[in-house]
Amino acid sequence: MDAEPMSAARTVYSDSRDGYSSPLSGRYASARMQAIWSPRRKYESWRRIWLALAEAQRELGLPISAEQIEALRSAQAMTEEDFRRADDHERRLRHDIMAHVHALGDAAPIARGIIHLGATSQDINCNTEIPLLREALDLTRAKLARVIDALAIFARRHRDRACLGFTHYQPAQPTTVGKRAANWASDLALCLERMEFTRDSLRLRGVKGATGTQASFLGLFAGDADKVAKLEAAVARSLGWPEDRVLIATGQTYPRVIDAFVVCDLAAAAAALHKVLGDIRLLCNHKELDEPFEEDQIGSSAMPYKRNPMRCERGV
């Protein structure tokens, strides 16, 4: 039996209704978060790094002309034709970074020979992912801070409203609605503090070449290590990172423990939010709290009078 053509396996549907889309994106992620992790942001970040690298190499004496730099600068925004060309190149080359090297060369032919000079794929990919992680954490931190602020306002408003506290979901001792909300806010504040530490600890990979040795850049600069250090610092500055926020030593990629730190912080925040939403959901059964219920909202297809805590359920 003949194998399915490779092109068929890579069919891209122009209409999202004909292809799978993760609900984590379309249903739950904000438009701003989707934009941060969009293909356009990623690929335009790649082009920004290639421009920064070429500019720094020219400043340090490599034979790169002002016209080549200007051609790269003029091709920073990805057009639909750029996306199409990159897809065509990737089907042929089976390599995403090199497909976009060729696509950028198509858009800036005069600069074709100096794109990605001395670089390895992770000089481009890792130096894109770390800034995107930072931007995504900034967005998450801002949203978390707004939740904490809203809970603080709610806690003050209801600080004297008595209610029954529970342990093991069994009646325990009196508390107040405001105290319960203050507990929720306190948990989230701890998560925000951890998230801010991780965000501020992020380091750019820098331009270190294959396996992180910088051998390719040393070759370009005839063994001049000082110029290689200046190259890395200049690229970092162009990307908005001070040179003291660049990793000193790394391998082919940035250390994946960084991903683990971010995931742990997000998991902690998710656990705290799960507690908040789970409590509200249970209290809805007691009719101590209720979610907002919109004018045309239907609680159930068979029992429209119901007020299901669907926001909490979606959140958990």
Protein Blocks (a to p, Z undefined) as FASTA:
>chain_A
ZZddfklmmcccfblklpccdfklmmmpcfklmmmmgmklmmmmmmmmmmmmmmmmmmno
pacdfklmmmmmmmmpccfklmmmmmmmmmmnopaklmmmmmmmmmmmmlmmmgoghiaf
klmmmmmmmmmmmmmmmmmmmmmmmmmmmmmmmmmmmmmmccdddehhiafbdcdfklmm
mmmmmmmmmmmmmmmmmmmmpccebjnbjhhlommmmmmnnopaklmmmmmmmmmmmnop
afklccfbdcfbccfklmmmmmmmmmmmmmmmmmmmmmmmmmmmnomaccdddfklcfbf
klmmbccdfklmmmZZ
